[in-house]
Amino acid sequence: MLDSIRHLYDHGLIESVHDGSERRRFRLAARQRVLRAELEASGELPRLRERIVDWMWEHAVVLDKVFELPRFELQWFLDRMDCLSMAVQFTRESSRTDDRHDLLALALVHCHLHLGQTEEGNALIERTLSRNPGSRHWADLSLLSAWTKQADDNTDLLSLAQTALPRARSAGSQGQIIRTLTTLALAYSGVGAHRLGSIYLRRATMLARQVDDFTSALCAHAHAWVLLGARQPLEASATLATTLPEFEHQATPSQLADFLFVAGTVDLWMQDARSAEARLRRSVQVHLDRARGQRAIADARLVYPVEALALAALRQGRAYRCLALLTMADALSADRPRRVPAWWMHVLADARSSAHALLGQDEAERISAAVQGFTFPRVVSYIIEGVDELARTESCGLTQRQLEIAVLVTKGFSTSEISGFLGITKSTISSHIRQMYYKLGIRSRTELAAWVASCQPGLYTNPPGSAYETYGRTHPGRSAA
């Protein structure tokens, strides 16, 4: 029987697409009941039950070593999720002292969370910890549950992680220690203790290097995020540079999207706007593709690259787009629990205030009202395509690129600096400026700056105290370092 099951799975003869729908879950449960009835009818249920558990256990033990399951290992469990559910059920029924149950349950929780089945994942965590309060995997299960719940700040997560670390160490699981250290670091950073966060992530990274490059890369991405919170973009960039090209091939969609978000935000802080926008838009696209593949709603992490794109828009003088994206991010996060670091909330609040100040109250309200009427496909189009359809300006026939250049000229950027910032040649910049002179009937950069200040106030940005000055955001050649 077991050989037949394995043959069907390995040859793709059993459907392995889990879309998380009620119908799909009913079919999975029904298949489990039928399969179990067949096993019972065979008269060899105990032996076959043990073989199924051993089969799942062979793969679940990797969680004791790695930070997170890579794409292929996670997909292996997703394709055999019904058998994994059976293994969890068998070990739960067999004995309260069967430690295999808790690790198998942890693997199943990861599958539920990947599929967006948060309620099922949390219910399984509660059953597991109720069955065995002294579980060797208490730290993993407790912290996973905490990450899925909404909180106004990260103090509860910090307290839980502090309690979990000694238990993770006593369990002797390297993977669990790495995960707990990383959570503790992110919790410290979330409450503003960036130095402690960096210390704990360095410890996690040292352990991760003993495992493999993939585990080390995941820790490096978390460390780069903490370093951004500590206003150390150069160190964050250097930390991300250790990521090998193989990472994208090994990563799950969520892991890849998170990496692209952190890398894009680092680029933004390092003033590489072109690379930042490309990575952030790709991060959004990966989240959307993943949700579409599962026929589910994208998880809360989708909101982060949208917010970072809003910061990029403000940096480029597009206050309309900045406010629109922040409003969209608010709507996207309304029903998606997430934990936001205090420093990130400060940056977003600063950006929102700057956009409001530039647009004025009436325009800001118009933008917010217009965005609230967008359908989800239109929101996606606005985010991905980057067309500022909400801006209401008299552009005198200037293209969007020419408006961007006009704003940078107003800020005092030279042709070389504009070229480096936008990633286009100096000759193209000069050509655009000549065309603007012709369209506007002006002859100098001074007149162009005056036109921007008087006719396009919503495009001019970087006032004193803006999000980018706060974080050392000056134009190329004038680094705050």
Residue pairs with C-beta under 8 A, 6 or more apart in sequence:
1 38
1 39
1 42
1 44
1 48
2 48
2 51
2 52
2 55
5 35
5 83
6 55
7 13
8 14
9 16
9 79
9 80
9 83
16 78
16 79
16 80
18 24
18 28
18 78
18 81
18 111
18 115
18 294
19 294
19 295
19 296
20 115
20 116
20 117
20 294
20 295
20 296
21 295
28 81
28 82
28 85
31 82
32 82
32 85
32 86
32 89
35 82
35 86
36 86
39 45
39 48
39 49
42 48
49 90
49 94
52 83
52 86
52 87
52 90
53 87
53 90
53 91
53 100
53 104
55 83
55 87
56 80
56 83
56 84
56 87
56 104
56 107
57 87
57 100
57 103
57 104
59 73
59 76
59 77
59 107
60 100
60 103
60 104
60 106
60 107
61 103
62 69
62 73
62 175
63 69
63 103
63 106
63 107
63 110
63 140
63 173
63 175
64 103
64 173
64 174
64 175
64 176
65 174
65 175
65 211
66 175
66 211
66 212
66 214
66 215
67 175
67 178
67 179
67 182
67 204
67 208
67 211
67 215
67 218
67 219
68 179
68 215
68 218
68 252
68 255
69 77
69 107
69 110
69 252
70 214
70 250
70 251
70 252
71 250
71 251
71 252
71 253
71 255
72 250
74 110
74 111
74 114
74 252
77 84
77 107
77 108
77 110
77 111
78 111
78 114
78 115
81 108
81 111
84 104
84 107
84 108
84 111
85 108
87 104
88 101
88 104
88 105
88 108
88 124
91 98
91 100
91 101
91 104
92 101
92 127
92 131
96 131
96 132
99 136
101 128
101 131
101 132
102 128
102 132
102 135
102 136
102 137
102 141
103 136
103 137
105 124
105 125
105 127
105 128
105 137
105 141
106 128
106 137
106 140
106 141
106 144
108 124
109 121
109 124
109 125
109 141
109 144
112 118
112 120
112 121
112 124
113 121
113 144
113 148
114 252
114 254
115 294
115 296
116 291
116 294
116 296
116 297
116 299
118 148
121 144
121 145
121 148
122 145
122 148
125 141
125 142
125 144
125 145
126 145
128 135
128 137
128 141
129 135
129 138
129 141
129 142
135 141
136 171
136 173
137 171
137 173
137 176
138 164
138 167
138 171
139 164
139 165
139 167
139 168
139 171
139 176
139 179
139 180
140 168
140 176
140 179
140 180
142 160
142 164
143 157
143 160
143 161
143 164
143 179
143 180
143 183
146 156
146 157
146 160
147 157
147 183
147 339
148 337
149 337
150 337
150 338
150 339
151 157
151 339
153 190
153 191
153 342
154 186
154 187
154 190
154 191
154 339
154 341
154 342
155 191
157 183
157 187
157 190
157 339
158 184
158 187
158 188
158 190
158 191
161 180
161 183
161 184
161 187
162 184
164 180
164 183
164 184
165 177
165 180
165 181
165 184
168 176
168 177
168 179
168 180
169 177
174 207
174 210
174 211
175 211
177 204
177 207
178 204
178 207
178 208
178 211
178 215
178 219
181 200
181 201
181 203
181 204
181 207
182 200
182 201
182 204
182 219
182 222
184 200
185 196
185 197
185 198
185 199
185 200
185 201
185 204
185 222
185 223
185 226
186 197
186 222
186 225
186 226
186 341
187 197
188 194
188 196
188 197
188 200
189 197
189 198
189 225
189 226
189 229
189 230
189 341
189 343
190 339
190 340
190 341
190 342
191 342
192 342
192 343
194 226
194 227
194 229
194 230
194 343
195 230
197 226
197 229
197 230
198 223
198 226
198 227
198 230
201 219
201 222
201 223
201 226
202 223
204 219
204 222
204 223
205 216
205 219
205 220
205 223
208 215
208 216
208 218
208 219
209 216
213 244
213 246
213 247
214 246
214 247
214 250
214 251
216 242
217 242
217 243
217 244
217 247
217 259
218 255
220 239
220 240
220 242
220 243
221 240
221 243
221 258
221 259
221 262
223 236
223 239
224 236
224 237
224 239
224 240
224 262
224 263
224 266
225 236
225 262
225 265
227 233
227 235
227 236
227 239
228 236
228 262
228 265
228 266
228 269
229 341
229 343
229 344
231 471
231 472
233 266
233 269
233 270
233 471
233 472
234 270
234 481
236 262
236 266
236 269
237 266
237 270
240 262
240 263
240 266
243 259
247 256
247 259
248 256
251 259
253 286
253 287
253 289
253 290
253 293
254 287
254 290
254 299
254 301
256 286
257 283
257 284
257 286
257 287
257 290
257 301
257 302
257 305
258 283
258 301
260 279
260 280
260 282
260 283
260 286
260 305
261 279
261 280
261 283
261 301
261 304
261 305
261 308
263 279
264 275
264 276
264 277
264 278
264 279
264 280
264 283
264 305
264 308
265 276
265 280
265 308
265 311
267 273
267 275
267 276
267 279
268 276
268 280
268 308
268 311
268 312
268 315
269 471
269 472
269 473
271 421
271 473
271 474
271 475
271 476
271 479
273 312
273 315
273 316
273 421
273 422
273 423
274 422
274 423
275 423
276 308
276 312
277 309
277 312
277 386
280 305
280 308
280 309
280 312
281 305
281 309
281 383
281 384
281 386
283 304
283 305
284 302
284 305
284 306
284 309
284 383
284 384
285 384
287 298
287 299
287 301
287 302
287 305
288 298
288 302
288 380
290 298
291 297
291 298
291 299
291 302
297 336
298 332
299 336
300 333
300 336
300 337
300 338
301 338
302 332
302 336
303 329
303 332
303 333
303 336
303 338
306 325
306 328
306 329
306 332
306 383
307 325
307 326
307 329
307 344
307 348
309 325
309 383
309 386
310 321
310 322
310 323
310 324
310 325
310 326
310 329
310 348
310 351
311 322
311 347
311 348
311 351
311 467
311 468
313 319
313 321
313 322
313 325
313 388
314 322
314 351
314 354
314 355
314 461
314 466
314 467
314 468
315 461
315 462
315 468
315 473
316 404
316 407
317 403
317 404
317 407
317 408
317 459
317 460
317 461
318 388
318 391
318 404
318 459
319 354
319 355
319 358
319 359
319 458
319 459
319 461
320 359
320 363
320 367
320 388
320 390
320 391
320 392
320 458
321 386
321 388
321 390
321 391
322 351
322 352
322 354
322 355
323 352
323 355
323 356
323 359
323 364
323 367
323 368
324 367
324 370
324 371
324 382
324 390
325 382
325 383
326 348
326 351
326 352
326 355
327 367
327 368
327 371
327 372
328 371
328 374
328 379
328 382
328 383
331 371
331 372
331 379
332 379
347 467
347 470
347 471
348 467
350 465
350 466
350 467
350 470
351 466
351 467
354 461
354 463
354 466
354 467
355 364
356 364
357 463
358 457
358 458
358 460
358 461
358 463
359 367
359 458
363 392
363 458
366 392
367 390
370 390
371 379
371 390
374 382
382 389
387 400
388 400
391 458
391 459
393 403
393 455
393 456
393 458
393 459
394 455
395 403
395 456
396 439
396 440
396 455
397 439
398 406
398 436
398 439
398 440
401 422
401 432
402 432
402 435
402 436
403 456
403 459
404 422
405 418
405 422
405 429
405 432
405 433
405 436
406 436
406 448
406 451
406 452
406 456
406 459
407 452
407 456
407 459
407 460
407 461
408 417
408 418
408 421
408 422
408 475
409 418
409 433
409 445
409 448
409 449
409 452
410 448
410 449
410 452
410 453
410 460
411 462
411 475
412 475
413 421
413 475
413 476
415 426
415 429
415 430
415 433
416 426
417 475
417 476
417 477
418 429
419 425
419 426
419 428
419 429
420 476
421 475
421 476
422 429
433 445
433 448
436 442
436 448
437 443
437 448
440 447
440 448
440 451
442 448
442 451
452 459
452 460
453 460
462 468
462 469
462 473
466 473
467 473
468 474
472 479
472 480
472 481
473 480
474 480
